[in-house]
Amino acid sequence: MPIGDVESHRQPVEVQAGKISEPEPAPDSQSAVFELEAAEDELAKTHLEIAHQFFQMGDFEGAADMTRLVHDNPDASAQQKEAAQQLNQECT
């Protein structure tokens, strides 16, 4: 199927006993969600998880160190950097 083939994504709406059945959304409409999830850097994700573990144990210095690693990671997403900044503020 060509990428620009919009007609192939159209699905008929079924009407049964007075009920309207909406078609399933085209896969392309859900791809934005997957792209956002894929945009997260795995290393930053791991550093955030470790930072939260340090924080829960009361090791605020260790948590702050891990949040700095996320902040300094050029591949970390904006959401990951924001989460690291929020946790770092809680550590001080």
Backbone hydrogen bonds in HBPLUS format (Angstrom, degrees):
<---DONOR---> <-ACCEPTOR-->    atom                        ^
c    i                          cat <-CA-CA->   ^        H-A-AA   ^      H-
h    n   atom  resd res      DA  || num        DHA   H-A  angle D-A-AA Bond
n    s   type  num  typ     dist DA aas  dist angle  dist       angle   num
A0005-ASP N   A0002-PRO O   3.21 MM   3  5.36 165.2  2.23 110.9 114.1     1
A0006-VAL N   A0004-GLY O   2.98 MM   2  5.86 114.9  2.42 115.9  99.2     2
A0009-HIS N   A0006-VAL O   2.99 MM   3  5.52 152.3  2.07 115.7 123.9     3
A0010-ARG N   A0007-GLU O   3.28 MM   3  5.50 154.4  2.35 104.7 112.0     4
A0021-SER N   A0014-GLU O   2.86 MM   7  5.23 168.6  1.87 167.9 169.3     5
A0016-GLN N   A0019-LYS O   2.99 MM   3  5.27 153.5  2.06 147.9 153.9     6
A0019-LYS N   A0016-GLN O   2.84 MM   3  5.27 161.6  1.87 120.6 126.8     7
A0029-SER N   A0026-ALA O   2.98 MM   3  5.64 144.4  2.11 120.0 128.6     8
A0030-GLN N   A0027-PRO O   3.14 MM   3  5.42 142.2  2.29 105.2 115.4     9
A0031-SER N   A0028-ASP O   3.31 MM   3  5.08 144.9  2.44  92.2 102.1    10
A0033-VAL N   A0030-GLN O   3.16 MM   3  5.66 132.7  2.40 110.6 120.8    11
A0035-GLU N   A0031-SER O   2.85 MM   4  6.08 150.8  1.94 149.9 158.5    12
A0036-LEU N   A0032-ALA O   3.04 MM   4  6.27 151.1  2.13 143.0 149.7    13
A0037-GLU N   A0033-VAL O   3.11 MM   4  6.42 159.5  2.15 149.1 154.3    14
A0038-ALA N   A0034-PHE O   2.85 MM   4  6.02 152.5  1.93 144.7 153.1    15
A0039-ALA N   A0035-GLU O   2.90 MM   4  5.99 128.2  2.17 136.9 150.1    16
A0039-ALA N   A0036-LEU O   3.19 MM   3  5.05 132.8  2.43  90.5 103.3    17
A0040-GLU N   A0037-GLU O   3.34 MM   3  5.75 157.4  2.39 106.1 112.2    18
A0045-LYS N   A0041-ASP O   2.92 MM   4  6.16 150.8  2.01 146.6 155.8    19
A0046-THR N   A0042-GLU O   2.94 MM   4  6.19 155.7  2.00 146.2 151.9    20
A0047-HIS N   A0043-LEU O   2.91 MM   4  6.19 161.1  1.94 149.6 155.0    21
A0048-LEU N   A0044-ALA O   2.89 MM   4  6.10 154.1  1.95 147.3 154.0    22
A0049-GLU N   A0045-LYS O   2.99 MM   4  6.26 156.1  2.05 146.4 152.9    23
A0050-ILE N   A0046-THR O   2.95 MM   4  6.23 161.2  1.98 154.5 159.1    24
A0051-ALA N   A0047-HIS O   2.86 MM   4  6.02 153.7  1.93 143.4 151.5    25
A0052-HIS N   A0048-LEU O   2.93 MM   4  6.20 154.9  1.99 149.0 154.7    26
A0053-GLN N   A0049-GLU O   3.04 MM   4  6.35 150.1  2.13 142.5 150.9    27
A0054-PHE N   A0050-ILE O   2.88 MM   4  6.19 162.2  1.91 156.5 160.5    28
A0055-PHE N   A0051-ALA O   2.91 MM   4  6.12 158.2  1.96 146.5 153.1    29
A0056-GLN N   A0052-HIS O   2.92 MM   4  6.13 159.4  1.96 148.1 152.9    30
A0057-MET N   A0053-GLN O   3.06 MM   4  6.29 140.5  2.22 143.1 153.6    31
A0057-MET N   A0054-PHE O   3.14 MM   3  5.12 126.1  2.44  93.9 108.0    32
A0059-ASP N   A0054-PHE O   2.82 MM   5  4.95 144.1  1.95 157.3 149.5    33
A0058-GLY N   A0055-PHE O   2.99 MM   3  5.05 150.4  2.08 101.4 110.9    34
A0063-ALA N   A0059-ASP O   3.02 MM   4  6.30 156.1  2.08 146.2 153.5    35
A0064-ALA N   A0060-PHE O   2.89 MM   4  6.02 156.1  1.95 141.3 147.7    36
A0065-ASP N   A0061-GLU O   2.94 MM   4  6.19 153.2  2.01 145.9 153.2    37
A0066-MET N   A0062-GLY O   3.05 MM   4  6.32 155.8  2.11 146.8 152.7    38
A0067-THR N   A0063-ALA O   2.97 MM   4  6.26 152.6  2.04 148.1 156.0    39
A0068-ARG N   A0064-ALA O   3.03 MM   4  6.27 145.7  2.15 143.9 152.7    40
A0069-LEU N   A0065-ASP O   3.20 MM   4  6.58 145.5  2.33 140.8 149.5    41
A0070-VAL N   A0066-MET O   3.20 MM   4  6.61 149.0  2.30 144.1 151.6    42
A0071-HIS N   A0067-THR O   2.93 MM   4  6.21 163.8  1.96 149.3 153.7    43
A0072-ASP N   A0068-ARG O   2.87 MM   4  6.02 152.9  1.94 148.8 155.5    44
A0073-ASN N   A0070-VAL O   3.14 MM   3  5.16 151.8  2.23 101.8 110.5    45
A0076-ALA N   A0073-ASN O   3.21 MM   3  5.48 160.8  2.25 109.5 115.3    46
A0081-LYS N   A0077-SER O   2.97 MM   4  6.29 160.5  2.01 152.8 158.1    47
A0082-GLU N   A0078-ALA O   2.91 MM   4  6.07 152.9  1.99 144.0 151.7    48
A0083-ALA N   A0079-GLN O   2.94 MM   4  6.12 156.9  1.99 145.2 151.2    49
A0084-ALA N   A0080-GLN O   2.94 MM   4  6.17 154.2  2.01 145.9 153.1    50
A0085-GLN N   A0081-LYS O   2.94 MM   4  6.15 152.7  2.01 143.6 151.0    51
A0086-GLN N   A0082-GLU O   2.97 MM   4  6.23 158.0  2.02 150.2 155.5    52
A0087-LEU N   A0083-ALA O   3.02 MM   4  6.23 161.9  2.06 148.0 152.7    53
A0088-ASN N   A0084-ALA O   2.88 MM   4  6.01 154.6  1.94 145.4 153.2    54
A0089-GLN N   A0085-GLN O   3.00 MM   4  6.23 148.9  2.10 145.0 152.5    55
A0090-GLU N   A0086-GLN O   3.18 MM   4  6.50 142.8  2.32 140.0 149.6    56
A0090-GLU N   A0087-LEU O   3.09 MM   3  5.07 122.5  2.44  93.7 108.4    57
A0091-CYS N   A0087-LEU O   3.11 MM   4  6.42 130.1  2.38 140.0 153.3    58
A0091-CYS N   A0088-ASN O   3.13 MM   3  5.07 134.8  2.34  93.6 106.2    59
